[in-house]
Amino acid sequence: MLSYQHTYHAGNFADVLKHIILGDVLAGLQAKDKPLFILDAFASRGLYDLNAEEALKTHEFETGIAKVWPFRHERSPQGVHRWFNAITSHNPEGGFNLYPGSTALLHHMQRESDRLVACDLHPQEFDGLRSAFRSSRGFSLLKRDAFEAIKGLVPPKEKRGLIFIDPSYEIKDEYAQVAKVVSQAYRRFATGVYVIWYPLLPAERHLVLLKALKNSGIRKIMRVELDCKDGFPDLQMFGSGLLIINPPWHAQQAIKSSLDWVGNKLTEGKGEKHLSWLVPE
Ligand SMILES: C[S@@+](CC[C@H](N)C(=O)[O-])C[C@H]1O[C@@H](n2cnc3c(N)ncnc32)[C@H](O)[C@@H]1O
């Protein structure tokens, strides 16, 4: 059923924006000294070997991590700096061969009091998760349907939570399915912070997701988008975005600084950065 494997795409231009902004949101939540629940609903294998056959087949990491890596010692926004540190901690011998995906990044930032749950249904991806990480009381790996997990795990006992939704959108119906599950989860956990990633593709199916969430009654939805224009002509995807429901106040300036930095470095200033409220407070 599932054929998508993120290793082919790991570290590409969309991952760079996604992971830096995800880190900004989590850091904003961690500004308060209270336990957090973190759900990485579509985790994939968590940590990617960019020397693997799959990564070398597409070389997509050259559009992302390889492009910004030379700037790692320059002054950069805090979120970018944090992301470079996470990469460095996974590569003690230097370079970025082991690229931290969402689970590795969230685990890297997890505090003792936080609880992290990572799910993937793909057998190979789940095996990858299990060999990259050791689960513990505060860190569970689940071979579980993400849509079902999102509904089943909220509201969390911590009453504060970050739900990261990063599907492969293999099925075009998934955009509507994401809007539906988020609306259902929000009804039970309206104070949760939800981060939803989407690609910009010629068919513009992300508009279904945007429209459905706009009409859902959910307030305070931030839209962060980078349209790379014709920066990566070999790829169908020309940009990507994130919707952030209830972005922590502390994260909002950080997100803007990260988007500016990523947009300028990845597209040499030619891309179009977009930061607005899809739905205001
Ligand atoms: C885009 S990748 C995730 C990338 C990862 N979040 C990262 O940033 O490193 C999407 C993952 O979702 C998984 N997936 C797709 N549909 C799923 C479902 N219904 N339940 C659980 N996992 C699913 C796929 O196997 C794939 O590994």
The ligand as an ORCA input file, in Angstrom:
! r2SCAN-3c Opt
* xyz 0 1
  C       7.261     12.680      4.216
  S       7.646     11.209      5.079
  C       8.030     11.796      6.683
  C       9.339     12.499      6.821
  C       9.729     12.808      8.242
  N       8.636     13.403      8.982
  C      10.916     13.730      8.313
  O      10.743     14.956      8.350
  O      12.051     13.227      8.403
  C       6.083     10.472      5.323
  C       6.113      9.154      6.091
  O       4.775      8.847      6.457
  C       4.577      7.446      6.393
  N       3.137      7.236      6.264
  C       2.346      7.484      5.207
  N       1.053      7.227      5.501
  C       1.041      6.824      6.802
  C       0.009      6.455      7.708
  N      -1.271      6.460      7.346
  N       0.350      6.136      8.967
  C       1.656      6.137      9.373
  N       2.668      6.474      8.553
  C       2.370      6.825      7.291
  C       5.399      6.999      5.202
  O       5.770      5.635      5.359
  C       6.592      7.965      5.276
  O       7.666      7.328      5.932
*
